[in-house]
């Protein structure tokens, strides 16, 4: 069975973490789950993650602290922030840190799945665009002709 994507669920509440993990597995996702921000960062450093579903309020590192670290070590991960304690301040901070979505608990499974699918689609689109741009850049750099008649061919490693 192929999976739809690699998901990391981060929530300090065992019942919520397990329920969300099971729902996502039943939908065909590969799901890992951890109980705190430090464990999430450790997981991301050693595993491929497409989307992280992250609780905002947790002991130790809160969700926004985790987001800031994840943006440095794995900037391509889409992040869905879940919170029962939403505020304008945390929503703005989440936007500033490029969080894909900010959902208020109790979010329904369909809301979470919809957000997750949009996050995966965005990640795929961004990845494809990045590959296209890199390919274009490689092609455009193959040969450079300077104004003074010098030609640099990177493919052949020749300067004339």
N, C-alpha and C positions, 0 to 999 in steps of 0.2 A: 504494500500500500504506500503510495507516495503521499507526502504531506503537503498541505497548502502553504506552510511557512513555519519558521521557528519562533515560538513565542515564549517570553519569560514573564511569569506572573510574580509580582513582588507585593506581599501583604503580610502584616504581622498577625492578622487574625486567621488562625488555622482553618476554621470552618469556611470562611469566605474564600481563602486561597484554594482550598481543596475543591469547593464547588465550582469555582471559575475554571480551574484546571481540568476538571472532568467534562464540563460543558465544551471547552475548546477541543479537548481530545476527541469527543464524540463528533465534533464538526470536521475532524480530519487534520487538525494541527498537531505538530510536535510541540509539546508543552513541558517546560521545566518550571519549577516554582521554588521560591526561596522566601524566608521569613523576615528579611531585613535588607537595608541598603548596602551594607558591607558585603553581604553574601551575593547581592545582585551584581555589584562591581566585580567581585571575584569571578562570578559566572561569565560575565561579559568578556573579561580578559582572556578566558580560555575556551569560549564557545561562540558559535555563530548565532546571532539573534537578529531577527527581522523586526519584530515589534516587542516592546516591553510594556506591560500593563502594570502600572505602579501606583501604590497607595501613597497619598500625600502625607498623612500623619502616621509615623512609626517611631518607636523608641530608637535612640541613636541618631543616625542620619535620617532626616526627613526626605520626602520625595523630591523636593526641589534641589536639595543638596546632591542627591543621587543623579538627577538630571544634569547638573553642572559638571559632574565628573564624567558621566557617560558621554556628554558632548565632546569632551577632550579626547577620550580613548576610543570611542566608536561613534563618530558623528553621523553616520548613516542610519542608525537605528531610529525607527519611528517610536514615539513614546505616547502612550495614552495614560493620562493622569486621572486617577479615581479618588474622590474625596467625599466624605460626609461633612466636611467642614470648609466648604467653599467660601471664598471671599474675593472681592474685586482685586485686592492686592496680590493674592496667590495666582489668580487667573492672569493678571498682567505679567507677573514674574514668569509664569509658565509660557506665555506667548513670547516673551523676550528670549527665552531659552529654547525656542523652536519646538515646543511640545505639540504633537500632532492634534491631540484632542484633550479636552478637560471635561470629564463627566462627573456628575454629582451622584453619590450613592443615596438611595439604592438604584443603581442603573439596571435596566432590564437586560437579560441575555441578548435580546435583539439589538438593543442600543450598543452594547459592547461589541457584538459581532459586526455590526454595520461600521463602527469606528475602526475596528481591526481590519476589515476588508478594504476600507478606504486608505488606511495607513499602508497596507501591503501594496495596493495599486500605486500609491504615490511613490513608495520606495522603488518599485519596479520601473516606473516612468523616469525617475531621477537617475537610476542606474543606467538605463538605456541611453538617456540623453548624455550622460557623462562619457559613456563608451563612444557615442557618435562624435562628441566634441574632441575626445582624445584621438580618434581616428583621423578626423579632419586636421587636427593640429599636426599629427605625424605626417600626413600627406603634404601639408603646406610647408613643412620644414624640410622636406626631402631635398629640394634645391632652392637656394636663395641666390638671387642675382643682386649684387650691390651696384650703386650708381657709378662707381669707378671702374666697372667692367669685371670685377672679381665675382666669380661664381663658386658657390660652396654647395657641393653635392654630399649631403649627409648619408644617403643610402650607399654610395660608393666610397665615401670618406676621401673625397678629392676636393682640392681647392685650386682653381685655375684663374 
